[in-house]
Amino acid sequence: MNQTLQQTVTFTHTSRRQQNKAGVLAKINTWLQRNRSRRELAELPAYLLKDIGLHESDRYREISKPFWQR
């Protein structure tokens, strides 16, 4: 009985640790994706910006944000 309880506690602790690790990795992936997207937006020529309906001010506002900000 005691061994089963100990296995359950160990499994729950490991699962939470894995969930936390997965959450951190997902957040880092999101930050990297934002950083990449903003870098690509900064490199777009003006005619392509116009084509997607953005102004220079829109581009500047977006690329000025830090990677952790939406």
PyMOL commands that set and color helices and strands:
alter all, ss='L'
color gray80, all
select helices_A, chain A and resi 2-43+46-51+56-63
alter helices_A, ss='H'
color red, helices_A
deselect
rebuild
show_as cartoon
